[in-house]
Amino acid sequence: MSWSPSTYLAFADERTRPAADLLARAPSENPARVADLGCGPGNSTALLAARWPQAKIEGIDSSPQMIEAAKKSGVAADFTLADLASWTPAAAYDVIFSNATYQWLPDHRVLLPRLMGFVAKGGVFAFQVPNNQYSPSHTLMRDVAAQGPWVEKLANVRGIFVERVQTYFDILAPHAASLDIWASEYLHVLDGEDAVFRWVSGTGLRPFLDALDADERETFTREYKARLNVAYPRRADGKTLFPFSRLFAVAKI
């Protein structure tokens, strides 16, 4: 799946705010080694480097485009290309942090305990995932995918994997000394035409568009935009209100 750092960063402030909120609840004072899993273009990694300037910070992502952008960001960190589903570090970390990444990886009952095993005793495992898979932005995307000539092409498009809050407690609690889980809904105030479409173009829409040829992509986009603009109408002041729920977890190991 291809990623566009510039498209992703079109809403950099809104995408970075949950990372800052997660980091504020991470109880680690002087970690020596910190990993940012799914670091993207380095916006979340910059927060980690600012909070812990003496730590060795590593950013890991599966997208070559994102890693390239992160390396150019000027953030004081080492950036590595790796698939988190099979990633195995050489040594444990004091903090493993992840902002909006695990939703792209299946089987959290296996994945998360495995990643928690790479955190040193007394360390912190903290992550945030979008929790809006049943919002119109995503249900309409799936509806259009299921109703056009591209049905077969999009039948097995990479999904989004997010569990219920209670399920994350069941997954994480056996491996944690303490656990803090919560959900927050942000009301993003977006500017310009097709604002919600531009938002999802940098994330959830990518697998669908990547699977289509140019003509199909144009038709799919036109239909999806029309439905989005009904669900999220642009106001008279030019703003579009986009409620966005996210799920957070901080485990002390």
HUHUFEN-V393159 format. One record per backbone hydrogen bond with DSSP energy under -1.0 kcal/mol. NH is the residue of the N-H (numbers start at 1). CO is the residue of the C=O. E is the energy in kcal/mol with one decimal. If there is no record, write none. Layout:
nh={NH | NH}
co={CO | CO}
e={E | E}
This chain:
nh={8 | 9 | 10 | 11 | 12 | 15 | 16 | 17 | 20 | 21 | 22 | 23 | 24 | 25 | 26 | 28 | 34 | 35 | 36 | 37 | 38 | 39 | 42 | 46 | 48 | 49 | 50 | 51 | 52 | 55 | 56 | 58 | 59 | 60 | 61 | 67 | 68 | 69 | 70 | 71 | 72 | 73 | 77 | 78 | 80 | 82 | 86 | 87 | 93 | 94 | 95 | 96 | 97 | 98 | 100 | 104 | 105 | 110 | 111 | 112 | 114 | 115 | 116 | 117 | 118 | 119 | 120 | 123 | 124 | 125 | 126 | 127 | 128 | 129 | 131 | 135 | 138 | 139 | 140 | 142 | 143 | 144 | 145 | 146 | 147 | 151 | 154 | 157 | 161 | 168 | 169 | 170 | 171 | 172 | 173 | 175 | 176 | 177 | 178 | 180 | 182 | 184 | 186 | 188 | 190 | 198 | 199 | 200 | 201 | 202 | 203 | 205 | 206 | 209 | 210 | 212 | 217 | 218 | 219 | 220 | 221 | 222 | 223 | 224 | 225 | 226 | 227 | 228 | 229 | 231 | 232 | 235 | 238 | 240 | 242 | 244 | 246 | 247 | 248 | 249 | 250 | 251 | 252 | 253}
co={4 | 5 | 7 | 8 | 9 | 11 | 12 | 13 | 16 | 17 | 18 | 19 | 20 | 22 | 23 | 26 | 56 | 95 | 58 | 97 | 60 | 60 | 39 | 42 | 44 | 45 | 46 | 47 | 48 | 52 | 32 | 34 | 78 | 36 | 80 | 63 | 64 | 65 | 66 | 67 | 68 | 70 | 75 | 57 | 59 | 61 | 83 | 83 | 118 | 33 | 33 | 124 | 35 | 126 | 128 | 101 | 102 | 107 | 107 | 108 | 110 | 111 | 112 | 113 | 115 | 116 | 93 | 120 | 94 | 251 | 96 | 249 | 98 | 247 | 245 | 132 | 135 | 135 | 136 | 138 | 139 | 140 | 141 | 142 | 144 | 148 | 150 | 154 | 103 | 164 | 165 | 166 | 167 | 168 | 169 | 172 | 173 | 252 | 252 | 250 | 248 | 246 | 244 | 242 | 240 | 194 | 195 | 196 | 197 | 199 | 200 | 200 | 203 | 205 | 206 | 209 | 213 | 214 | 215 | 216 | 217 | 218 | 219 | 220 | 221 | 222 | 223 | 224 | 225 | 227 | 228 | 239 | 235 | 190 | 188 | 186 | 184 | 129 | 182 | 127 | 180 | 125 | 178 | 123}
e={-2.5 | -2.6 | -1.1 | -1.1 | -1.6 | -2.4 | -2.1 | -1.7 | -2.0 | -2.4 | -2.6 | -2.6 | -1.9 | -1.3 | -1.6 | -1.9 | -2.6 | -2.5 | -3.1 | -2.9 | -2.8 | -1.8 | -1.8 | -1.8 | -1.5 | -2.5 | -1.9 | -2.0 | -2.7 | -1.5 | -3.0 | -2.4 | -3.2 | -2.6 | -2.0 | -2.4 | -2.3 | -2.0 | -2.7 | -2.4 | -1.0 | -1.3 | -2.1 | -2.4 | -3.0 | -2.0 | -1.5 | -1.3 | -2.6 | -2.1 | -1.5 | -2.5 | -2.9 | -1.5 | -2.7 | -2.2 | -1.8 | -1.4 | -2.8 | -1.7 | -1.6 | -2.3 | -2.6 | -1.3 | -1.8 | -1.8 | -3.4 | -2.5 | -2.5 | -2.7 | -2.8 | -2.5 | -1.7 | -2.4 | -3.2 | -2.1 | -1.7 | -2.7 | -2.2 | -2.0 | -2.2 | -2.5 | -1.9 | -1.5 | -1.2 | -1.4 | -2.2 | -1.3 | -3.6 | -1.9 | -1.7 | -1.9 | -2.2 | -2.7 | -2.6 | -2.0 | -1.5 | -3.2 | -1.4 | -2.4 | -2.0 | -2.4 | -3.3 | -2.2 | -3.0 | -2.3 | -1.8 | -2.5 | -1.7 | -1.5 | -1.4 | -2.4 | -1.6 | -2.2 | -2.5 | -1.3 | -2.8 | -2.0 | -2.0 | -3.1 | -2.6 | -2.1 | -2.2 | -2.6 | -2.8 | -1.9 | -1.8 | -2.6 | -2.5 | -2.1 | -3.2 | -3.4 | -2.1 | -2.5 | -2.8 | -2.8 | -2.9 | -2.9 | -3.5 | -2.4 | -2.7 | -3.2 | -2.5 | -2.8}
